[in-house]
């Protein structure tokens, strides 16, 4: 379901909003969400330290990007 949602939103992001980049940011270790990003064609770019807040604590996150 998550992959279908991302695929449905990408044409809107690129064609309607004229975005040049869509990022998927996932808490490090969240393997199911990382798998969704990869299935949608997102490329892994980096691990960003203190990128997200999870339960009141800063955590590292995997950053994926999709470009048109």
C-alpha positions as semicolon CSV with decimal commas, in nm:
position;residue;x (nm);y (nm);z (nm)
1;X;0,000;0,000;0,000
2;X;0,278;0,247;0,085
3;X;0,453;0,188;-0,248
4;X;0,130;0,248;-0,439
5;X;0,079;0,573;-0,250
6;X;0,428;0,699;-0,335
7;X;0,384;0,601;-0,702
8;X;0,049;0,784;-0,710
9;X;0,200;1,103;-0,565
10;X;0,510;1,124;-0,783
11;X;0,336;1,250;-1,100
12;X;0,168;1,523;-0,894
13;X;0,500;1,624;-0,735
14;X;0,692;1,635;-1,063
15;X;0,428;1,736;-1,319
16;X;0,195;1,962;-1,122
17;X;0,421;2,109;-0,854
18;X;0,730;2,105;-1,080
19;X;0,942;1,963;-0,800
20;X;1,292;1,853;-0,893
21;X;1,337;1,617;-0,602
22;X;1,130;1,409;-0,361
23;X;1,302;1,285;-0,046
24;X;1,204;0,987;0,165
25;X;1,363;1,016;0,509
26;X;1,353;0,702;0,724
27;X;1,473;0,646;1,079
28;X;1,784;0,433;1,059
29;X;1,699;0,069;1,111
30;X;1,340;0,097;0,983
31;X;1,394;-0,171;0,721
32;X;1,032;-0,196;0,596
33;X;1,024;0,177;0,517
34;X;1,366;0,159;0,353
35;X;1,231;-0,123;0,136
36;X;0,937;0,097;0,029
37;X;1,178;0,372;-0,075
38;X;1,386;0,130;-0,279
39;X;1,079;-0,029;-0,444
40;X;0,971;0,317;-0,555
41;X;1,302;0,378;-0,728
42;X;1,450;0,609;-0,467
43;X;1,829;0,618;-0,448
44;X;2,002;0,598;-0,113
45;X;2,206;0,914;-0,058
46;X;2,332;0,923;0,298
47;X;2,284;0,869;0,668
48;X;2,204;1,205;0,828
49;X;2,285;1,237;1,197
50;X;2,014;1,377;1,425
51;X;1,779;1,410;1,123
52;X;1,455;1,301;1,292
53;X;1,294;1,323;1,633
54;X;1,167;0,987;1,757
55;X;1,007;0,963;2,101
56;X;1,165;1,296;2,196
57;X;1,514;1,191;2,093
58;X;1,719;1,292;1,788
59;X;1,799;0,990;1,571
60;X;1,993;0,928;1,252
61;X;1,798;0,874;0,933
62;X;1,855;0,723;0,592
63;X;1,790;0,979;0,318
64;X;1,660;0,855;-0,017
65;X;1,578;1,072;-0,319
66;X;1,369;1,039;-0,633
67;X;1,434;1,276;-0,922
68;X;1,244;1,305;-1,251
